Amino acid sequence: MHKICLTMALCTVASTAQAQTIGSQEHGHSLAQAQCAECHAIERGQDRSPNPAAPTFERLANISGMTSSALTVALRTSHRTMPNVIIDSNDTSDLVAYILSLTKGGHD
């Protein structure tokens, strides 16, 4: 019985955490246009970014095993080739939702 309760509790925590990472794709797209498009190709079907060192958002979305958690960590981690852009938590969730909408078979 204890194992069942523990498993149910963990599932609840996991689903709550996942629900918190899902954001607005539309707002994420607007953020991407305003803060990311100078360096990254942010639209589906764009094969090159304005900055050749910056991966396209579609490429990021389609990396094997890419998750909202991985993207969130990446957006909050400094990169030597990327400026330190500060994005608040709600906006990060929206940006992640937009990027993940670009997965193959994803919906706009």
Contact map, one row per residue, 1 for C-alpha under 8 A:
111110000000000000000000000000000000000000000000000000000000000000000000000000000000000000000000000000000000
111111000000000000000000000000000000000000000000000000000000000000000000000000000000000000000000000000000000
111111100000000000000000000000000000000000000000000000000000000000000000000000000000000000000000000000000000
111111110000000000000000000000000000000000000000000000000000000000000000000000000000000000000000000000000000
111111111000000000000000000000000000000000000000000000000000000000000000000000000000000000000000000000000000
011111111100000000000000000000000000000000000000000000000000000000000000000000000000000000000000000000000000
001111111110000000000000000000000000000000000000000000000000000000000000000000000000000000000000000000000000
000111111111000000000000000000000000000000000000000000000000000000000000000000000000000000000000000000000000
000011111111100000000000000000000000000000000000000000000000000000000000000000000000000000000000000000000000
000001111111110000000000000000000000000000000000000000000000000000000000000000000000000000000000000000000000
000000111111111000000000000000000000000000000000000000000000000000000000000000000000000000000000000000000000
000000011111111100000000000000000000000000000000000000000000000000000000000000000000000000000000000000000000
000000001111111110000000000000000000000000000000000000000000000000000000000000000000000000000000000000000000
000000000111111111000000000000000000000000000000000000000000000000000000000000000000000000000000000000000000
000000000011111111100000000000000000000000000000000000000000000000000000000000000000000000000000000000000000
000000000001111111110000000000000000000000000000000000000000000000000000000000000000000000000000000000000000
000000000000111111111000000000000000000000000000000000000000000000000000000000000000000000000000000000000000
000000000000011111111100000000000000000000000000000000000000000000000000000000000000000000000000000000000000
000000000000001111111100000000000000000000000000000000000000000000000000000000000000000000000000000000000000
000000000000000111111110000000000000000000000000000000000000000000000000000000000000000000001000000000000000
000000000000000011111110000000000000000000000000000000000000000000011000000000000000000000001001100000000000
000000000000000001111111000000000000000000000000000000000000000000010000000000000000000000001101100000000000
000000000000000000011111100100000000000000000000000000000000000000000000000000000000000001101111100000000000
000000000000000000000111111100000000000000000000000000000000000000000000000000000000000000001110110000000000
000000000000000000000011111110000000000000000000000000000000000000000000000000000000000000000110111010000001
000000000000000000000001111111000000000000000000000000000000000000000000000000000000000000000100010000000000
000000000000000000000001111111100000000000000000000000000000000000000000000000000000000000100110010000000000
000000000000000000000011111111110000000000000000000000000000000000000000000000000000000000111111111000000000
000000000000000000000000111111111000000000000000000000000000000000000000000000000000000000000010010000000000
000000000000000000000000011111111100000000000000000000000000000000000000000000000000000000000000000000000000
000000000000000000000000001111111111000000000000000000000000000000000000000000000000000000100010000000000000
000000000000000000000000000111111111100001000000000000000000000000000000000000000000000000000010000000000000
000000000000000000000000000011111111100001000000000000000000000000000000000000000000000000000000000000000000
000000000000000000000000000001111111100000000000000000000000000000000000000000000000000000000000000000000000
000000000000000000000000000000111111110000000000000000000000000000000000000000000000000000000000000000000000
000000000000000000000000000000111111111101000000000000000000000000000000000000000000000000000000000000000000
000000000000000000000000000000011111111111000000010000000000000000000000000000000000000000000000000000000000
000000000000000000000000000000000011111100000000011000000000000000000000000000000000000000000000000000000000
000000000000000000000000000000000001111110000000111001000000000000000000000000000000000000000000000000000000
000000000000000000000000000000000001111111000000111001111000000000000000000000000000000000000000000000000000
000000000000000000000000000000000000101111100111110000111000000000000000000000000000000000000000000000000000
000000000000000000000000000000011001100111110100100000011100000000000000000000000000000000000000000000000000
000000000000000000000000000000000000000011111100000000001100000000000000000000000000000000000000000000000000
000000000000000000000000000000000000000001111100000000001100000000000000000000000000000000000000000001000000
000000000000000000000000000000000000000000111110000000000100000000000000000000000000000000000000000000000000
000000000000000000000000000000000000000011111111100000010100000000000000000000000000000000000000000000000000
000000000000000000000000000000000000000010001111100000010000000000000000000000000000000000000000000000000000
000000000000000000000000000000000000000010000111110100110000000000000000000000000000000000000000000000000000
000000000000000000000000000000000000001111000111111111110000000000000000000000000000000000000000000000000000
000000000000000000000000000000000000111110000001111101000000000000000000000000000000000000000000000000000000
000000000000000000000000000000000000011100000000111111000000000000000000000000000000000000000000000000000000
000000000000000000000000000000000000000000000001111111100000000000000000000000000000000000000000000000000000
000000000000000000000000000000000000000000000000101111100000000000000000000000001000000000000000000000000000
000000000000000000000000000000000000001100000000111111110000000000000000000000000000000000000000000000000000
000000000000000000000000000000000000000110000001100111111011000000000000000000000000000000000000000000000000
000000000000000000000000000000000000000111000111100001111111000000000000000000000000000000000000000000000000
000000000000000000000000000000000000000111110000000000111111100000000000000000000000000000000000001001000000
000000000000000000000000000000000000000001111100000000011111110000000000000000000000000000000000001001100000
000000000000000000000000000000000000000000000000000000111111111000000000000000000000000000000000000000000000
000000000000000000000000000000000000000000000000000000111111111001000000000000000000000000000000001000000000
000000000000000000000000000000000000000000000000000000001111111001000000000000000000000000000000001111100000
000000000000000000000000000000000000000000000000000000000111111101000000000000000000000000000000000001110000
000000000000000000000000000000000000000000000000000000000011111111000000000000000000000000000000000000000000
000000000000000000000000000000000000000000000000000000000000011111000000000000000000000000000000000000000000
000000000000000000000000000000000000000000000000000000000000001111100000000000000000000000000000000000000000
000000000000000000000000000000000000000000000000000000000001111111110110000000000000000000000000000000000000
000000000000000000000000000000000000000000000000000000000000000011111110000000000000000000000000000100000000
000000000000000000001100000000000000000000000000000000000000000001111111000000000000000000000001100100000000
000000000000000000001000000000000000000000000000000000000000000000111111100000000000000000000000000000000000
000000000000000000000000000000000000000000000000000000000000000001111111110000000000000000000000000000000000
000000000000000000000000000000000000000000000000000000000000000001111111111000000000000000000001000000000000
000000000000000000000000000000000000000000000000000000000000000000011111111100000000000000011001000000000000
000000000000000000000000000000000000000000000000000000000000000000001111111110000000000000000000000000000000
000000000000000000000000000000000000000000000000000000000000000000000111111111000000000000000000000000000000
000000000000000000000000000000000000000000000000000000000000000000000011111111000000000000010000000000000000
000000000000000000000000000000000000000000000000000000000000000000000001111111000000010000000000000000000000
000000000000000000000000000000000000000000000000000000000000000000000000111111100000000000000000000000000000
000000000000000000000000000000000000000000000000000000000000000000000000011111110111000000000000000000000000
000000000000000000000000000000000000000000000000000000000000000000000000000011111111000000000000000000000000
000000000000000000000000000000000000000000000000000000000000000000000000000001111110000000000000000000000000
000000000000000000000000000000000000000000000000000010000000000000000000000000111110000000000000000000000000
000000000000000000000000000000000000000000000000000000000000000000000000000001111111000000000000000000000000
000000000000000000000000000000000000000000000000000000000000000000000000000001111111100000000000000000000000
000000000000000000000000000000000000000000000000000000000000000000000000000001100111110000000000000000000000
000000000000000000000000000000000000000000000000000000000000000000000000000000000011111000000000000000000000
000000000000000000000000000000000000000000000000000000000000000000000000000100000001111100000000000000000000
000000000000000000000000000000000000000000000000000000000000000000000000000000000000111110110000000000000000
000000000000000000000000000000000000000000000000000000000000000000000000000000000000011111110000000000000000
000000000000000000000000000000000000000000000000000000000000000000000000000000000000001111111000000000000000
000000000000000000000010000000000000000000000000000000000000000000000000000000000000000111111100000000000000
000000000000000000000010001100100000000000000000000000000000000000000000000000000000001111111110000000000000
000000000000000000000000000100000000000000000000000000000000000000000001001000000000001111111111000000000000
000000000000000000011111000100000000000000000000000000000000000000000001000000000000000011111111100000000000
000000000000000000000111111100000000000000000000000000000000000000000000000000000000000001111111110000000000
000000000000000000000011101110110000000000000000000000000000000000000000000000000000000000111111111000000000
000000000000000000001110000100000000000000000000000000000000000000010011000000000000000000011111111100000000
000000000000000000001111100100000000000000000000000000000000000000010000000000000000000000001111111110000000
000000000000000000000001111110000000000000000000000000000000000000000000000000000000000000000111111111000000
000000000000000000000000100100000000000000000000000000001101100000000000000000000000000000000011111111100000
000000000000000000000000000000000000000000000000000000000000100000110000000000000000000000000001111111100100
000000000000000000000000100000000000000000000000000000000000100000000000000000000000000000000000111111100111
000000000000000000000000000000000000000000010000000000001100110000000000000000000000000000000000011111111111
000000000000000000000000000000000000000000000000000000000100110000000000000000000000000000000000001111111100
000000000000000000000000000000000000000000000000000000000000010000000000000000000000000000000000000001111100
000000000000000000000000000000000000000000000000000000000000000000000000000000000000000000000000000001111110
000000000000000000000000000000000000000000000000000000000000000000000000000000000000000000000000000111111111
000000000000000000000000000000000000000000000000000000000000000000000000000000000000000000000000000011001111
000000000000000000000000100000000000000000000000000000000000000000000000000000000000000000000000000011000111
